[in-house]
């Protein structure tokens, strides 16, 4: 009987850990993509949101360094010049 409870507890814990890990990987990240000159490589009006001087979603000017895109988890780190924004 004790072994059955122990096995059930281990399976439940493993399932919880795996569920948490898969949800973390599916969480989108804010990504700023800037070139060597410090200007954004995101085209005008194509950012998901931005900071200084404009509101959100598609109102960024060309080269706005505060503009960012919402990308799947882990994709931003694969882009040259990509920085995850907290």
C-alpha positions in Angstrom: 0.0 0.0 0.0 2.8 2.4 0.9 4.5 1.7 -2.5 1.4 2.5 -4.3 1.1 5.9 -2.6 4.8 6.6 -3.2 4.5 5.7 -6.9 1.4 7.9 -7.2 3.2 10.8 -5.6 6.2 10.4 -7.8 4.1 10.3 -10.9 2.1 13.4 -9.8 5.3 15.3 -9.0 6.8 14.4 -12.4 3.7 15.4 -14.2 3.6 18.8 -12.4 7.3 19.5 -13.2 6.8 18.6 -16.9 3.7 20.7 -17.2 5.5 23.7 -15.7 8.4 23.3 -18.0 6.3 23.1 -21.1 4.3 26.2 -20.2 7.5 28.2 -19.6 8.7 27.3 -23.1 5.4 28.4 -24.7 5.5 31.8 -23.0 6.2 34.6 -25.6 9.0 37.0 -25.0 9.4 40.7 -25.8 12.4 41.1 -28.2 14.2 44.2 -29.3 16.2 43.8 -32.5 18.8 46.5 -33.0 21.5 46.9 -35.6 25.1 47.8 -34.9 24.2 51.5 -35.2 21.7 51.1 -32.3 18.7 51.7 -34.5 15.9 49.1 -34.6 15.7 46.7 -37.5 11.9 46.5 -37.1 10.1 48.1 -40.0 7.9 51.2 -39.4 4.5 50.2 -38.1 5.4 46.5 -37.6 6.3 46.5 -33.9 4.0 44.8 -31.4 4.6 47.7 -29.0 7.1 50.4 -28.2 8.1 53.0 -25.7 9.0 56.7 -26.2 6.8 58.8 -28.3 4.2 56.3 -29.5 1.6 54.1 -28.0 1.5 50.5 -29.2 1.0 47.9 -31.9 2.0 49.2 -35.3 2.7 52.9 -34.4 6.5 52.7 -34.3 8.6 54.9 -36.5 11.4 53.3 -38.6 14.6 52.8 -36.5 12.9 53.2 -33.1 15.3 51.5 -30.7 12.6 51.0 -28.1 10.3 49.0 -30.4 9.9 45.3 -29.8 8.2 42.2 -31.2 6.5 39.4 -29.3 8.2 36.2 -30.3 8.0 32.6 -29.1 10.2 31.7 -26.2 13.8 31.2 -27.2 13.6 32.7 -30.7 15.0 36.2 -29.7 18.3 34.7 -28.6 18.8 33.2 -32.0 18.5 36.6 -33.8 21.7 38.6 -34.2 21.1 41.8 -32.3 18.1 40.4 -30.5 17.7 41.2 -26.8 14.9 39.9 -24.5 13.1 42.8 -22.8 11.8 42.2 -19.3 
